[in-house]
């Protein structure tokens, strides 16, 4: 595969759609993509490449949901499709248990955005209008303190993601909210 295919959103999106049937998981991929794209733009990085890493970070999750399989099985699939090691390792690094270090900016951004994008989505769903336009940093932080809310979301990963990026938590939350607002139609928010 050429390096261009790793930057081709339609190609990567077709892989996502081939492996992911759940509307919620598709929207999660789009939300993480939106957040990672915002950081790629902010840091002057390869927007297409970073966006596609984010788009495909959980593409294998429906078929391989266990820690033993996800994202390792997805990495094998992507290798067969010609994705290079750096692309695959960026995806592997978002799972703390993968053993792949988050030793570059893309890996840190993907990790930092993954849980937070899901949490912002959950916060949006409990707003009266169910619109991300109503979501503010303070409402996200308030819900983070409620351990009964969105229990599956790891708050420590959200906090540690911002720390690894060396970004204040409030600024990180704000960046992701604004990124998701720009893609609200795609996200259904």
Z-matrix of the N, CA and C atoms (Angstrom, degrees):
N
C 1 1.444
C 2 1.528 1 108.92
N 3 1.281 2 114.55 1 144.05
C 4 1.463 3 118.32 2 177.62
C 5 1.524 4 109.91 3 -79.49
N 6 1.305 5 114.80 4 157.88
C 7 1.464 6 120.18 5 177.43
C 8 1.522 7 110.76 6 -60.93
N 9 1.323 8 116.37 7 -26.86
C 10 1.468 9 120.09 8 -179.38
C 11 1.526 10 112.33 9 -64.00
N 12 1.338 11 117.83 10 -32.45
C 13 1.458 12 119.69 11 179.52
C 14 1.522 13 112.06 12 -63.69
N 15 1.327 14 116.60 13 -30.23
C 16 1.459 15 119.82 14 177.84
C 17 1.526 16 111.02 15 -72.43
N 18 1.320 17 116.09 16 -14.52
C 19 1.465 18 121.40 17 177.83
C 20 1.536 19 111.59 18 -104.92
N 21 1.315 20 116.80 19 0.58
C 22 1.468 21 122.64 20 -177.41
C 23 1.524 22 109.28 21 -92.56
N 24 1.341 23 116.50 22 103.32
C 25 1.466 24 119.94 23 -176.07
C 26 1.522 25 111.58 24 -60.31
N 27 1.327 26 118.09 25 -40.91
C 28 1.471 27 119.49 26 -178.53
C 29 1.527 28 111.27 27 -61.87
N 30 1.315 29 117.15 28 -41.05
C 31 1.460 30 121.36 29 177.13
C 32 1.529 31 110.18 30 -61.79
N 33 1.319 32 116.64 31 -49.21
C 34 1.462 33 120.82 32 -179.83
C 35 1.529 34 111.37 33 -66.18
N 36 1.318 35 116.14 34 -38.19
C 37 1.466 36 119.92 35 178.28
C 38 1.527 37 110.56 36 -63.67
N 39 1.316 38 117.69 37 -36.05
C 40 1.468 39 120.06 38 178.87
C 41 1.533 40 110.42 39 -64.89
N 42 1.317 41 117.87 40 -35.19
C 43 1.473 42 120.98 41 175.91
C 44 1.527 43 109.61 42 -67.13
N 45 1.321 44 116.67 43 -45.68
C 46 1.465 45 120.81 44 177.37
C 47 1.523 46 110.73 45 -54.91
N 48 1.326 47 116.43 46 -48.45
C 49 1.471 48 121.10 47 -177.30
C 50 1.532 49 111.91 48 -68.21
N 51 1.322 50 117.29 49 -30.54
C 52 1.463 51 120.98 50 178.76
C 53 1.530 52 111.17 51 -65.97
N 54 1.317 53 117.07 52 -35.59
C 55 1.461 54 121.83 53 -174.18
C 56 1.522 55 114.20 54 -102.95
N 57 1.318 56 118.36 55 -12.78
C 58 1.459 57 121.63 56 -173.14
C 59 1.521 58 110.58 57 -122.93
N 60 1.325 59 116.25 58 116.09
C 61 1.462 60 121.42 59 -179.91
C 62 1.533 61 111.75 60 -100.42
N 63 1.316 62 116.87 61 -28.13
C 64 1.460 63 122.25 62 -175.77
C 65 1.529 64 111.03 63 -68.74
N 66 1.318 65 115.24 64 125.65
C 67 1.462 66 120.21 65 177.40
C 68 1.528 67 110.54 66 -61.45
N 69 1.320 68 116.69 67 -39.17
C 70 1.467 69 120.29 68 -179.66
C 71 1.531 70 111.08 69 -63.53
N 72 1.320 71 117.29 70 -41.37
C 73 1.463 72 120.18 71 -179.85
C 74 1.533 73 111.26 72 -71.23
N 75 1.323 74 117.08 73 -35.11
C 76 1.474 75 119.96 74 174.46
C 77 1.524 76 109.74 75 -61.99
N 78 1.328 77 116.03 76 -46.71
C 79 1.471 78 119.57 77 -179.19
C 80 1.531 79 111.21 78 -65.42
N 81 1.332 80 116.48 79 -32.73
C 82 1.467 81 118.88 80 175.66
C 83 1.530 82 109.74 81 -63.90
N 84 1.317 83 116.66 82 -43.67
C 85 1.470 84 120.17 83 178.24
C 86 1.527 85 110.41 84 -59.50
N 87 1.326 86 117.07 85 -42.77
C 88 1.470 87 120.86 86 179.72
C 89 1.528 88 111.30 87 -67.06
N 90 1.348 89 116.88 88 -36.29
C 91 1.467 90 120.11 89 179.58
C 92 1.524 91 111.07 90 -67.58
N 93 1.324 92 116.18 91 -45.00
C 94 1.466 93 119.39 92 178.31
C 95 1.526 94 109.33 93 -64.25
N 96 1.330 95 116.43 94 -41.01
C 97 1.467 96 120.25 95 176.94
C 98 1.533 97 110.42 96 -57.27
N 99 1.324 98 117.38 97 -45.54
C 100 1.468 99 121.09 98 -178.96
C 101 1.531 100 110.79 99 -59.70
N 102 1.325 101 116.20 100 -44.76
C 103 1.469 102 120.41 101 -178.98
C 104 1.526 103 111.50 102 -66.43
N 105 1.323 104 116.57 103 -45.03
C 106 1.469 105 120.45 104 -179.91
C 107 1.531 106 110.64 105 -64.82
N 108 1.330 107 116.64 106 -38.77
C 109 1.469 108 119.98 107 177.22
C 110 1.528 109 111.24 108 -60.45
N 111 1.321 110 116.62 109 -39.62
C 112 1.467 111 119.93 110 179.25
C 113 1.525 112 110.53 111 -60.75
N 114 1.327 113 116.42 112 -41.33
C 115 1.460 114 119.76 113 178.09
C 116 1.528 115 111.49 114 -70.98
N 117 1.315 116 117.83 115 -37.92
C 118 1.472 117 120.28 116 177.87
C 119 1.528 118 109.49 117 -59.57
N 120 1.326 119 116.34 118 -43.54
C 121 1.472 120 120.56 119 177.71
C 122 1.523 121 110.68 120 -64.58
N 123 1.331 122 116.27 121 -45.20
C 124 1.474 123 121.20 122 -178.66
C 125 1.519 124 111.50 123 -59.41
N 126 1.325 125 117.23 124 -40.51
C 127 1.455 126 121.55 125 -175.75
C 128 1.529 127 113.36 126 -95.59
N 129 1.343 128 117.00 127 2.88
C 130 1.465 129 120.15 128 178.35
C 131 1.521 130 113.37 129 67.74
N 132 1.323 131 116.86 130 35.35
C 133 1.463 132 122.09 131 -177.76
C 134 1.527 133 111.06 132 -96.81
N 135 1.309 134 116.37 133 179.39
C 136 1.467 135 124.17 134 -178.79
C 137 1.536 136 109.44 135 -72.40
N 138 1.303 137 115.75 136 96.63
C 139 1.461 138 122.51 137 -172.47
C 140 1.531 139 111.71 138 -60.25
N 141 1.302 140 117.93 139 -45.93
C 142 1.463 141 120.50 140 -177.56
C 143 1.525 142 111.25 141 -63.97
N 144 1.309 143 115.86 142 -46.86
C 145 1.471 144 121.23 143 -179.18
C 146 1.526 145 110.60 144 -61.93
N 147 1.321 146 116.36 145 -51.78
C 148 1.468 147 120.75 146 -179.16
C 149 1.528 148 110.49 147 -60.44
N 150 1.325 149 116.62 148 -42.96
C 151 1.464 150 119.91 149 -179.52
C 152 1.521 151 111.99 150 -61.32
N 153 1.315 152 116.59 151 -39.22
C 154 1.467 153 119.97 152 -178.57
C 155 1.524 154 112.14 153 -73.92
N 156 1.318 155 117.93 154 -33.12
C 157 1.465 156 119.82 155 172.46
C 158 1.528 157 108.72 156 -59.18
N 159 1.319 158 116.44 157 -47.09
C 160 1.471 159 120.53 158 179.57
C 161 1.527 160 111.16 159 -63.95
N 162 1.313 161 116.51 160 -43.43
C 163 1.463 162 121.14 161 -179.01
C 164 1.525 163 111.27 162 -57.80
N 165 1.322 164 116.91 163 -38.10
C 166 1.470 165 121.25 164 -174.96
C 167 1.534 166 114.09 165 -98.86
N 168 1.323 167 118.42 166 5.70
C 169 1.466 168 118.90 167 -172.77
C 170 1.526 169 113.73 168 -61.95
N 171 1.317 170 118.52 169 -29.33
C 172 1.472 171 122.35 170 -179.77
C 173 1.527 172 112.58 171 -120.34
N 174 1.323 173 118.68 172 17.92
C 175 1.471 174 120.12 173 -172.69
C 176 1.527 175 112.53 174 -59.44
N 177 1.323 176 117.33 175 -26.77
C 178 1.468 177 121.63 176 -177.85
C 179 1.523 178 113.38 177 -90.99
N 180 1.321 179 118.69 178 -2.87
C 181 1.459 180 122.40 179 -168.96
C 182 1.532 181 114.00 180 -62.93
N 183 1.321 182 117.73 181 -38.97
C 184 1.473 183 119.18 182 179.82
C 185 1.527 184 111.70 183 -62.19
N 186 1.293 185 116.86 184 -42.26
C 187 1.464 186 121.22 185 -177.93
C 188 1.521 187 112.89 186 -81.78
N 189 1.319 188 116.50 187 -28.91
C 190 1.471 189 121.57 188 -174.54
C 191 1.534 190 110.18 189 -134.45
N 192 1.342 191 117.96 190 70.89
C 193 1.469 192 119.80 191 -171.97
C 194 1.532 193 116.41 192 -80.33
N 195 1.316 194 118.96 193 -11.18
C 196 1.465 195 119.49 194 -175.73
C 197 1.534 196 110.96 195 -81.98
N 198 1.330 197 114.81 196 158.83
C 199 1.465 198 119.93 197 177.50
C 200 1.527 199 111.26 198 -61.48
N 201 1.330 200 116.77 199 -30.72
C 202 1.456 201 120.13 200 179.46
C 203 1.526 202 111.59 201 -67.18
N 204 1.329 203 116.49 202 -25.28
C 205 1.469 204 120.43 203 -174.61
C 206 1.529 205 114.30 204 -108.00
N 207 1.349 206 117.05 205 -42.38
C 208 1.471 207 121.25 206 -175.01
C 209 1.518 208 109.74 207 -95.50
N 210 1.282 209 120.21 208 131.27
C 211 1.464 210 130.76 209 -1.23
C 212 1.536 211 114.47 210 -95.22
N 213 1.341 212 117.21 211 15.20
C 214 1.468 213 120.08 212 -176.82
C 215 1.526 214 112.86 213 -61.66
N 216 1.334 215 116.84 214 -41.75
C 217 1.466 216 119.47 215 179.36
C 218 1.527 217 110.40 216 -66.07
N 219 1.316 218 116.33 217 -38.65
C 220 1.459 219 119.91 218 176.89
C 221 1.516 220 111.55 219 -62.04
N 222 1.322 221 116.44 220 -38.40
C 223 1.463 222 120.20 221 178.34
C 224 1.523 223 110.77 222 -62.43
N 225 1.318 224 116.51 223 -40.29
C 226 1.475 225 120.50 224 178.07
C 227 1.533 226 110.37 225 -63.05
N 228 1.321 227 116.26 226 -43.29
C 229 1.474 228 120.89 227 179.41
C 230 1.526 229 109.63 228 -61.70
N 231 1.325 230 115.95 229 -46.15
C 232 1.466 231 119.62 230 -179.82
C 233 1.523 232 111.61 231 -64.93
N 234 1.325 233 117.52 232 -35.30
C 235 1.469 234 120.30 233 176.47
C 236 1.529 235 109.95 234 -62.12
N 237 1.335 236 116.44 235 -43.41
C 238 1.469 237 120.41 236 178.28
C 239 1.523 238 111.44 237 -62.57
N 240 1.334 239 116.57 238 -28.67
C 241 1.461 240 121.45 239 -179.93
C 242 1.528 241 111.70 240 -87.55
N 243 1.342 242 116.53 241 0.48
C 244 1.452 243 120.48 242 174.22
C 245 1.516 244 116.43 243 94.01
N 246 1.334 245 118.01 244 10.09
C 247 1.466 246 120.21 245 177.74
C 248 1.523 247 108.86 246 -72.33
N 249 1.328 248 116.48 247 138.77
C 250 1.461 249 119.35 248 -176.03
C 251 1.528 250 111.96 249 -75.29
N 252 1.321 251 113.50 250 167.93
C 253 1.462 252 120.81 251 -175.43
C 254 1.525 253 111.99 252 -61.90
N 255 1.308 254 118.31 253 -38.98
C 256 1.471 255 120.54 254 -179.09
C 257 1.529 256 110.90 255 -62.56
N 258 1.324 257 117.16 256 -43.79
C 259 1.467 258 121.56 257 178.26
C 260 1.532 259 109.37 258 -59.61
N 261 1.338 260 115.54 259 -48.86
C 262 1.465 261 120.76 260 -177.30
C 263 1.528 262 111.76 261 -66.80
N 264 1.324 263 117.14 262 -39.02
C 265 1.464 264 119.64 263 179.34
C 266 1.523 265 111.93 264 -68.83
N 267 1.319 266 117.24 265 -32.31
C 268 1.466 267 119.28 266 175.05
C 269 1.529 268 109.72 267 -59.84
N 270 1.326 269 116.38 268 -43.75
C 271 1.462 270 120.51 269 178.19
C 272 1.528 271 110.58 270 -66.29
N 273 1.318 272 116.95 271 -46.26
C 274 1.473 273 119.99 272 -179.97
C 275 1.527 274 111.55 273 -57.81
N 276 1.319 275 116.81 274 -35.62
C 277 1.465 276 120.54 275 -174.29
C 278 1.527 277 113.03 276 -67.85
N 279 1.333 278 118.82 277 -16.82
C 280 1.469 279 118.50 278 -179.21
C 281 1.524 280 112.03 279 -72.80
N 282 1.326 281 117.27 280 -14.94
C 283 1.461 282 121.85 281 177.01
C 284 1.528 283 108.43 282 -98.14
N 285 1.319 284 116.80 283 116.56
C 286 1.468 285 120.97 284 -178.32
C 287 1.528 286 112.26 285 -54.05
N 288 1.314 287 116.97 286 -32.43
C 289 1.462 288 122.10 287 -174.41
C 290 1.528 289 113.54 288 -84.89
N 291 1.324 290 118.39 289 -1.94
C 292 1.475 291 120.86 290 -175.84
C 293 1.524 292 112.82 291 -74.09
N 294 1.311 293 116.56 292 -23.28
C 295 1.457 294 120.04 293 -176.70
C 296 1.522 295 113.93 294 83.84
N 297 1.339 296 117.09 295 -2.94
C 298 1.472 297 120.82 296 178.80
C 299 1.530 298 107.46 297 -89.02
N 300 1.322 299 117.16 298 120.70
C 301 1.470 300 119.84 299 -176.31
C 302 1.528 301 112.72 300 -70.37
N 303 1.323 302 114.10 301 150.10
C 304 1.473 303 120.10 302 173.32
C 305 1.527 304 106.48 303 -93.24
N 306 1.326 305 115.32 304 79.54
C 307 1.463 306 120.66 305 -172.41
C 308 1.525 307 113.11 306 -110.45
N 309 1.340 308 116.57 307 17.04
C 310 1.463 309 119.03 308 171.34
C 311 1.526 310 108.92 309 -145.13
N 312 1.301 311 116.05 310 169.93
C 313 1.453 312 120.91 311 -172.58
C 314 1.527 313 112.73 312 -63.31
N 315 1.309 314 118.87 313 -43.13
C 316 1.464 315 121.23 314 179.68
C 317 1.527 316 110.72 315 -58.11
N 318 1.297 317 117.51 316 -46.23
C 319 1.464 318 121.24 317 -178.60
C 320 1.523 319 110.83 318 -63.26
N 321 1.315 320 116.51 319 -40.85
C 322 1.469 321 120.55 320 178.94
C 323 1.525 322 111.05 321 -66.27
N 324 1.314 323 116.77 322 -41.34
C 325 1.473 324 120.77 323 -179.60
C 326 1.528 325 110.53 324 -65.77
N 327 1.320 326 117.49 325 -45.31
C 328 1.470 327 120.13 326 179.82
C 329 1.523 328 110.46 327 -58.57
N 330 1.315 329 117.02 328 -47.59
C 331 1.466 330 120.93 329 179.15
C 332 1.521 331 110.73 330 -60.61
N 333 1.323 332 116.39 331 -45.46
C 334 1.462 333 121.03 332 -176.93
C 335 1.526 334 112.38 333 -64.63
N 336 1.306 335 117.56 334 -30.81
C 337 1.468 336 120.99 335 -175.45
C 338 1.526 337 113.75 336 -90.23
N 339 1.305 338 117.84 337 -24.03
C 340 1.468 339 121.64 338 -172.50
C 341 1.527 340 112.99 339 -58.74
N 342 1.314 341 117.60 340 -64.08
C 343 1.468 342 120.51 341 -177.63
C 344 1.531 343 111.21 342 -67.14
N 345 1.323 344 116.12 343 -37.38
C 346 1.465 345 119.22 344 -177.39
C 347 1.526 346 111.48 345 -64.64
N 348 1.322 347 117.99 346 -40.79
C 349 1.469 348 120.23 347 178.73
C 350 1.527 349 110.47 348 -60.53
N 351 1.317 350 116.82 349 -41.75
C 352 1.462 351 120.30 350 177.45
C 353 1.517 352 112.03 351 -64.74
N 354 1.323 353 115.90 352 -39.34
C 355 1.460 354 120.16 353 -179.54
C 356 1.525 355 111.31 354 -68.29
N 357 1.317 356 117.23 355 -42.71
C 358 1.469 357 120.46 356 177.70
C 359 1.522 358 110.17 357 -61.25
N 360 1.312 359 117.49 358 -38.92
C 361 1.468 360 121.10 359 176.66
C 362 1.519 361 109.82 360 -60.39
N 363 1.333 362 117.36 361 -46.39
C 364 1.465 363 121.05 362 -179.99
C 365 1.529 364 111.09 363 -62.03
N 366 1.323 365 117.05 364 -41.69
C 367 1.470 366 120.95 365 178.21
C 368 1.532 367 109.63 366 -62.16
N 369 1.315 368 116.77 367 -40.26
C 370 1.467 369 120.90 368 179.60
C 371 1.523 370 110.82 369 -61.10
N 372 1.321 371 116.80 370 -42.64
C 373 1.469 372 121.00 371 -177.13
C 374 1.524 373 113.47 372 -63.67
N 375 1.336 374 118.45 373 -23.36
C 376 1.467 375 119.80 374 179.59
C 377 1.532 376 112.69 375 -96.37
N 378 1.319 377 117.11 376 0.00
C 379 1.472 378 119.78 377 174.21
C 380 1.529 379 108.32 378 -72.13
N 381 1.299 380 118.93 379 148.00
C 382 1.474 381 119.95 380 -179.00
C 383 1.535 382 113.69 381 -54.27
N 384 1.326 383 116.64 382 -39.40
C 385 1.469 384 120.24 383 -178.29
C 386 1.534 385 112.16 384 -88.07
N 387 1.346 386 116.79 385 -10.76
C 388 1.466 387 122.41 386 -173.38
C 389 1.531 388 111.31 387 56.25
N 390 1.334 389 114.81 388 31.74
C 391 1.464 390 121.54 389 -179.09
C 392 1.526 391 109.79 390 -113.54
N 393 1.321 392 115.45 391 134.06
C 394 1.460 393 120.06 392 177.54
C 395 1.530 394 111.44 393 -65.52
N 396 1.320 395 116.35 394 -17.46
C 397 1.466 396 119.59 395 178.03
C 398 1.530 397 111.28 396 -60.89
N 399 1.325 398 117.56 397 -24.54
C 400 1.471 399 122.07 398 -179.68
C 401 1.523 400 113.23 399 -88.09
N 402 1.314 401 117.73 400 -11.87
C 403 1.467 402 120.92 401 -174.01
C 404 1.524 403 110.08 402 -79.59
N 405 1.320 404 114.61 403 131.78
C 406 1.457 405 121.44 404 178.28
C 407 1.524 406 109.56 405 -125.85
N 408 1.304 407 115.66 406 162.45
C 409 1.461 408 120.95 407 179.50
C 410 1.530 409 110.02 408 -54.51
N 411 1.328 410 116.93 409 -45.53
C 412 1.470 411 119.26 410 -176.19
C 413 1.526 412 111.99 411 -64.21
N 414 1.337 413 117.74 412 -33.13
C 415 1.467 414 118.97 413 178.54
C 416 1.524 415 111.24 414 -71.30
N 417 1.327 416 117.31 415 -34.85
C 418 1.467 417 120.88 416 176.56
C 419 1.533 418 109.42 417 -66.48
N 420 1.323 419 117.34 418 -46.05
C 421 1.461 420 120.58 419 -178.95
C 422 1.527 421 111.54 420 -65.05
N 423 1.323 422 116.82 421 -36.63
C 424 1.469 423 120.03 422 178.05
C 425 1.527 424 110.01 423 -63.80
N 426 1.328 425 116.82 424 -43.80
C 427 1.464 426 120.57 425 179.89
C 428 1.524 427 111.62 426 -68.56
N 429 1.327 428 117.63 427 -28.34
C 430 1.469 429 120.45 428 177.26
C 431 1.526 430 111.02 429 -61.93
N 432 1.331 431 116.77 430 -30.09
C 433 1.471 432 121.32 431 -179.70
C 434 1.531 433 111.98 432 -76.46
N 435 1.324 434 116.58 433 -19.97
C 436 1.470 435 121.81 434 -179.15
C 437 1.530 436 108.55 435 -85.85
N 438 1.326 437 115.96 436 98.96
C 439 1.467 438 121.05 437 -174.95
C 440 1.536 439 112.25 438 -66.16
N 441 1.326 440 117.81 439 -19.34
C 442 1.462 441 120.89 440 178.38
C 443 1.518 442 112.83 441 -81.40
N 444 1.313 443 116.83 442 -15.64
C 445 1.464 444 121.43 443 -177.88
C 446 1.520 445 110.03 444 -88.80
N 447 1.326 446 115.99 445 130.98
C 448 1.475 447 121.90 446 177.81
C 449 1.526 448 110.24 447 45.07
N 450 1.330 449 115.02 448 56.13
C 451 1.470 450 121.97 449 -174.82
C 452 1.521 451 114.52 450 -54.42
N 453 1.328 452 116.85 451 -31.33
C 454 1.462 453 120.28 452 -176.35
C 455 1.533 454 112.74 453 -71.33
N 456 1.317 455 117.08 454 -15.75
C 457 1.466 456 120.48 455 -178.62
C 458 1.526 457 109.40 456 -84.09
N 459 1.306 458 115.71 457 125.58
C 460 1.451 459 122.64 458 -178.21
C 461 1.533 460 109.73 459 -82.72
N 462 1.331 461 114.97 460 105.80
C 463 1.475 462 120.38 461 -179.41
C 464 1.527 463 111.50 462 -63.00
N 465 1.336 464 117.08 463 -36.45
C 466 1.464 465 120.20 464 179.45
C 467 1.528 466 110.95 465 -61.65
N 468 1.338 467 116.91 466 -37.60
C 469 1.466 468 119.53 467 177.67
C 470 1.527 469 110.76 468 -64.47
N 471 1.324 470 116.87 469 -37.17
C 472 1.472 471 120.19 470 177.84
C 473 1.531 472 109.83 471 -63.74
N 474 1.328 473 115.74 472 -48.92
C 475 1.468 474 120.81 473 -179.05
C 476 1.527 475 111.09 474 -64.81
N 477 1.336 476 116.20 475 -46.31
C 478 1.466 477 120.20 476 -178.96
C 479 1.531 478 112.18 477 -68.05
N 480 1.334 479 116.70 478 -31.83
C 481 1.463 480 119.76 479 177.00
C 482 1.518 481 111.33 480 -61.43
N 483 1.322 482 116.32 481 -44.86
C 484 1.472 483 120.12 482 177.86
C 485 1.534 484 110.38 483 -64.05
N 486 1.333 485 116.24 484 -40.77
C 487 1.473 486 120.17 485 179.45
C 488 1.530 487 110.78 486 -62.69
N 489 1.338 488 116.64 487 -45.20
C 490 1.473 489 119.73 488 179.66
C 491 1.524 490 111.22 489 -61.03
N 492 1.327 491 115.85 490 -33.95
C 493 1.468 492 120.37 491 178.11
C 494 1.521 493 112.54 492 -78.57
N 495 1.329 494 115.21 493 -12.13
C 496 1.461 495 121.63 494 -175.41
C 497 1.525 496 111.02 495 59.61
N 498 1.345 497 113.43 496 45.18
C 499 1.465 498 122.39 497 178.45
C 500 1.527 499 107.12 498 -124.18
N 501 1.308 500 116.83 499 139.62
C 502 1.465 501 120.20 500 175.79
C 503 1.527 502 108.43 501 -60.26
N 504 1.328 503 116.51 502 141.60
C 505 1.455 504 121.19 503 -177.89
C 506 1.533 505 111.34 504 -56.57
N 507 1.320 506 117.54 505 -44.77
C 508 1.468 507 120.13 506 179.85
C 509 1.525 508 111.41 507 -59.63
N 510 1.326 509 116.83 508 -42.59
C 511 1.472 510 120.44 509 -179.78
C 512 1.525 511 110.61 510 -66.46
N 513 1.323 512 116.84 511 -37.55
C 514 1.469 513 121.18 512 178.48
C 515 1.529 514 110.70 513 -65.28
N 516 1.321 515 116.11 514 -46.69
C 517 1.470 516 120.14 515 178.29
C 518 1.525 517 109.78 516 -60.28
N 519 1.327 518 116.52 517 -45.18
C 520 1.463 519 121.18 518 -179.67
C 521 1.530 520 111.36 519 -60.82
N 522 1.317 521 117.19 520 -44.03
C 523 1.468 522 121.55 521 179.03
C 524 1.533 523 110.30 522 -58.38
N 525 1.335 524 115.88 523 -45.54
C 526 1.466 525 119.48 524 -177.35
C 527 1.529 526 112.10 525 -71.05
N 528 1.324 527 117.61 526 -39.55
C 529 1.467 528 119.49 527 176.01
C 530 1.529 529 109.72 528 -58.41
N 531 1.323 530 116.59 529 -48.30
C 532 1.469 531 120.15 530 -178.33
C 533 1.522 532 112.06 531 -64.65
N 534 1.326 533 117.02 532 -37.71
C 535 1.469 534 120.71 533 177.21
C 536 1.528 535 110.14 534 -62.77
N 537 1.311 536 116.13 535 -42.93
C 538 1.463 537 120.40 536 -179.03
C 539 1.532 538 111.34 537 -71.19
N 540 1.317 539 117.21 538 -31.99
C 541 1.472 540 120.04 539 175.47
C 542 1.527 541 110.79 540 -61.02
N 543 1.330 542 115.85 541 -38.43
C 544 1.472 543 119.32 542 -179.43
C 545 1.529 544 112.14 543 -66.98
N 546 1.327 545 116.92 544 -22.15
C 547 1.473 546 121.87 545 -179.59
C 548 1.536 547 111.38 546 -113.96
N 549 1.350 548 116.94 547 23.77
C 550 1.461 549 120.06 548 -171.68
C 551 1.523 550 113.66 549 -59.88
N 552 1.321 551 118.48 550 -32.94
C 553 1.465 552 119.56 551 179.70
C 554 1.529 553 110.38 552 -67.86
N 555 1.316 554 117.42 553 -45.28
C 556 1.456 555 122.07 554 177.47
C 557 1.521 556 111.14 555 -61.43
N 558 1.335 557 116.05 556 -36.87
C 559 1.475 558 122.21 557 -177.28
C 560 1.518 559 112.91 558 -83.77
N 561 1.327 560 116.97 559 -10.71
C 562 1.468 561 120.02 560 -176.84
C 563 1.519 562 112.69 561 68.04
N 564 1.333 563 115.81 562 31.13
C 565 1.459 564 120.91 563 -177.12
C 566 1.521 565 110.67 564 -115.94
